[in-house]
Amino acid sequence: MTTTSIAKSAGFWAGGLLLGLSIPYLPNLSSPHLASFIGDFPVPDYPFVLPFFKNQTTTTTTTTVSPLPETPPFFCDTSHTYRTELVSLDPLIIYIHNIITPSEITSLLATAEPKFAPSQVTKHGRKQQTNDRTSSSAGLPRDNPAVQCVLDRARTFLGTMLRDGWDEMGPPQLVRYSEGQRFNVHHDWYEVPQWAPDGTTRKWNRVASFFAILEDDCEGGETHFPFVEGIVRPSPYGERMWRGGVRRRDGEREDEVKPLWREHEEGGLAFRPVAGNAVFWVNLHANDTGDMRTRHAGLPLESGRKTAMNIWPRRYYAYE
């Protein structure tokens, strides 16, 4: 073997030995002049794990992150049933028992809660605040699952009163009353029909109204129809038509059971707020003009809070 070959072999083995001995210490080289030969290669902040170092071990710490609780999706009970009672035939007024379920009420209130603002009325073609209406209102998105569920139920109730592809349910609204708040006598239909929101020359009016109660933890706050009489007129002897009845508590005292609606002292009928129930009435005559007998009022709330849902189906007039 030549001298040159021996030198190359010795250099090779020496370099390999030096590299093998220095590998475990490469991660800990902190002195700039020792680590400068590595260039821009990043030095990791963990020890090297190599198969030929028998005594090295690696400890792995696993952090378990608990998943956030998921809000269960809203379920629309399409099989939900309700019960109706005829109150007046002309104008048509129907009392609806249990048209909105407790889960729907919870979802509707949660959706509307951040949206409440002082209520407005439409006068002379524009919306404005007035002392006649002192409640708060909140619009509801029609694509919300609970809103759509209730609107679909109301649409089924209406039957052929609306024409599919022409008429529509209209945007719903929640209204809230606190102590002392009221809505003086008014009607839901417009004296001047409104232009269609799609920019066409069609016009519409509120053919009917649903007033459904969501919260009833209150005293007072009845919905009063001063120009409506019940199907059966009072007898000539002056008996009250809805006495309510009496129930016993603890066998010691008697409390009057409040009727769902009653004859008001100043005439007409007054409906007590009951959560889940609704009053439905038809606003327009057969010729599509407004029925003045459907004027009504939200009587002042004596205490507590009342929240209700307004649904105003829209009937469109033919092109003129």
Buried (B, 14 or more C-beta within 10 A) or exposed (E): EEEEEEEEEEEEEEEEEEEEEEEEEBEEBEEEEEBEEEEEEEEEEEEEEEEEEEEEEEEEEEEEEEEEEEEEEBEBEEEEEBEEEEBBEEBBBBBBBBBBBEBBBEBBBEBBEEBBEEBEBEEEEEEEEBEBBBBBBBEBEEEBBBBBBBBEBBBEBBEEEBEEEEBBBBBBBBBBBBBEBBBBEBBBBBEEBBEBEEEEEBBBBBBBBBBBBBBBEBEBBBBBBBBBBBEEEEEEEEEEBEEEEEEEEEEEEEEEEEBBBBBBEEEBBBBBBBBBBBBBBBBBEEEBEBBEBBBBBBBBBEEBBBBBBBBBBBBBEEEE
